[in-house]
Amino acid sequence: MRAAVRFLLRRAGLAALRVRVAYRAASVERLRAGPVLVCANHVSLIDGVIVALASPVPLVFGVDTDFSRRSPLARRGMAALAALGFGRIVPIDARSPFGLRTLRKALDCGEPVMLFPEGRIRDTGRPLPEQPGVAWLAARCRAPVLRVRIRGAERSKLFAKAGSAWWPRIEMEF
């Protein structure tokens, strides 16, 4: 029953957000096989929701503490996605190693972990330099890195920094 509800919510959510997802067979196989570090470009506030809905498996999301704990709306939204089985949230703070250690334990247990390696939203959609946490996790856990690409969300007036369209089409490559 829970899987059916998740399937329907996934389809409805992606359709409502106008997201088209292209899956590579190798990526889906890698996600289902065991520990993997999923990394996506970060272009809007809705990126995490899109990744959670599009992922064929629940992910462990590393999320900035300010966003995951101090923003009531974001906190409630992430809690709802977690309760529905789309993954779980681990607060990450650049000044404290505990979040990265928790993500490392998740990888060691075979769970897929999702991070936005740039550490912040880029208004142009082009990538920023990666923060060192991704390289540290990948090296310590010997987990392969799966790159996910989001295009179009940076054009949203509602969710992006410098958007020009109210409800743009979004493409995602898994």
C-alpha positions in Angstrom: 0.0 0.0 0.0 2.7 2.5 1.0 4.6 1.8 -2.3 1.5 2.4 -4.3 0.9 5.8 -2.6 4.5 6.7 -3.1 4.3 5.8 -6.8 1.2 8.0 -7.2 2.7 10.9 -5.3 5.9 10.6 -7.3 4.0 10.7 -10.6 1.7 13.5 -9.5 4.5 15.6 -8.0 6.8 15.4 -11.0 3.9 16.2 -13.3 2.8 19.2 -11.2 6.3 20.5 -11.1 6.7 19.9 -14.9 9.7 17.6 -14.4 10.7 15.2 -17.1 13.2 12.6 -15.9 15.5 10.5 -18.1 16.9 7.4 -16.5 20.1 5.6 -17.5 19.9 1.9 -16.9 23.3 1.9 -15.3 22.4 4.6 -12.9 19.2 2.8 -11.7 21.2 -0.4 -11.3 23.9 1.4 -9.3 21.3 3.0 -7.0 19.7 -0.4 -6.3 23.0 -2.2 -5.9 24.2 -0.6 -2.7 26.1 2.4 -1.4 26.4 5.2 -3.8 27.0 9.0 -3.4 24.4 10.8 -5.6 25.5 14.4 -6.5 23.4 17.0 -8.3 23.8 20.5 -9.3 21.9 23.0 -7.1 20.0 25.6 -9.0 16.8 26.2 -7.0 15.0 25.6 -3.6 13.0 22.8 -5.2 15.9 20.6 -6.3 15.8 18.3 -3.3 12.1 17.6 -3.7 12.7 16.9 -7.4 15.5 14.5 -6.6 13.5 12.8 -3.9 10.5 12.3 -6.2 12.5 11.2 -9.2 14.8 8.7 -7.4 13.9 5.1 -7.9 15.1 4.4 -4.3 14.8 6.4 -1.0 17.9 8.5 -0.4 19.7 9.9 2.7 19.9 13.6 2.1 22.6 15.8 3.5 21.0 19.2 4.1 22.4 22.4 5.4 21.4 22.9 9.1 20.0 26.4 8.5 17.6 24.9 6.0 16.8 21.6 7.6 16.3 22.8 11.2 15.7 26.5 11.2 13.3 27.0 8.3 9.8 25.9 9.5 8.4 25.4 6.0 11.4 23.5 4.7 11.5 21.4 7.9 7.9 20.4 7.6 8.2 19.7 3.9 11.2 17.5 4.4 9.5 15.7 7.3 6.5 15.0 5.1 8.7 13.5 2.3 10.6 11.4 4.9 7.3 10.1 6.4 6.1 9.1 3.0 9.2 7.0 2.4 11.1 9.2 0.0 14.2 9.3 2.1 15.5 10.8 5.3 17.3 14.0 6.2 20.7 14.4 7.9 21.6 18.0 8.9 25.0 19.1 7.7 27.0 21.9 9.3 30.3 23.0 7.9 31.5 23.8 11.4 30.8 20.3 12.8 31.8 16.8 11.5 28.7 15.0 12.9 26.6 15.3 9.8 29.3 13.9 7.5 29.9 11.1 10.0 26.3 10.2 9.9 26.3 10.2 6.1 29.4 8.0 6.2 27.6 5.5 8.4 24.7 5.4 6.0 27.1 4.6 3.1 28.8 2.0 5.2 25.4 0.4 5.8 24.8 0.3 2.0 22.4 3.3 1.8 22.5 5.8 -1.1 23.4 9.3 0.0 22.5 12.5 -1.8 24.4 15.7 -1.6 24.5 19.0 -3.5 28.3 19.2 -3.6 28.4 22.9 -4.5 27.0 23.7 -1.0 24.7 26.5 -2.2 22.4 27.5 -5.0 23.9 28.9 -8.2 21.7 31.4 -10.0 23.0 30.7 -13.5 22.7 26.9 -13.5 26.4 26.5 -14.2 28.3 24.5 -11.6 30.2 26.0 -8.7 33.4 24.4 -7.2 32.6 21.4 -5.1 32.9 21.5 -1.3 35.4 19.0 0.2 32.8 16.8 1.9 31.9 14.9 -1.2 35.6 13.9 -2.0 36.1 13.0 1.7 33.0 10.8 1.8 33.8 9.1 -1.5 37.4 8.4 -0.5 36.5 7.1 3.0 33.6 4.9 1.9 34.9 3.9 -1.5 31.5 4.7 -2.8 31.0 5.5 -6.4 29.7 8.9 -7.3 26.6 9.1 -9.4 26.1 12.5 -11.1 22.6 13.8 -11.6 21.9 16.9 -13.7 19.0 19.3 -13.2 18.1 21.8 -16.0 15.4 24.4 -16.0 14.7 24.9 -12.3 17.0 27.9 -12.3 14.5 29.7 -14.5 11.7 29.5 -11.8 10.6 32.8 -10.3 9.1 30.9 -7.4 12.1 28.7 -6.4 15.3 30.1 -8.0 17.4 33.2 -7.3 17.1 34.9 -10.7 14.2 33.1 -12.4 12.3 34.6 -15.4 9.5 32.1 -15.7 6.7 31.2 -13.3 6.5 27.5 -14.0 9.3 26.4 -16.3 9.8 22.9 -17.6 12.5 21.1 -15.8 14.6 18.2 -17.1 16.5 15.8 -15.0 19.0 13.1 -15.9 19.5 10.3 -13.5 
